[in-house]
């Protein structure tokens, strides 16, 4: 039984990732973990909600079983508890300093919540974890955003997953629910690079390309424990 646990599904990449996972027949169940449920129904989708900073204390078994009137999810819970399920973690959690309200609040989401989710997936028996980072991620960067992303990557490596995949997309193209002026301007200025097929690691990339690449990566074994995928890699893998 293959089970995908996802966090950040209300975001640009997260929503595309959720759709890609649900239509992929390799996964028996997709469990979306977040502070609130999405207005989305699917036979293989189970949504868990609560305060994610307290994720380790969630009664996830009861949350799952309470959503099945006939007890059809008991086998799923049993497979997770017994270690008989193959568990994948997909994380696209992230915010902006503007939306978070402060650097501290931003760090609490883009670092702390990501690590909390990753540790929880590992505790449940997860062997593969895929996390969305950012182009320019570097724990020694003078740019706070890039510094946090780099620190998060380094701390994820310490969790010792059998397979950790870090994806670093460039500027994202897609239908955001929120307006980000900087990204809008940058995407307009750099869009010709997409048309001309230049500078693969720097030109904008579509949200669905990142999502498709992540699903492909998760289902295809890699020959190293930790691997970083740049934006150009993601564009190529999204075509497979």
Secondary structure, 3 states (H helix, E strand, C coil): CEEEEEECCCCHHHHHHHHHHHHCCCCCEEEEEECCCCCCCCCCEEEEECCHHHHHHCCHHHHHHCCCCCCCCHHHHHHHHHCCCEEEEEECCCCCHHHHCCHHHHHHHHHHHHHHHHHHHHHCCCCEEEEECCCCCCCCCCCHHHHHHHHHHHHHHCCCCCEEEEEECCCEECCCCCCCHHHHHHHHHHHHHHHHCCCCCCCCEEHHHHHHHHHHHHHCCCCCCEEEEEHHHHHHHCCC
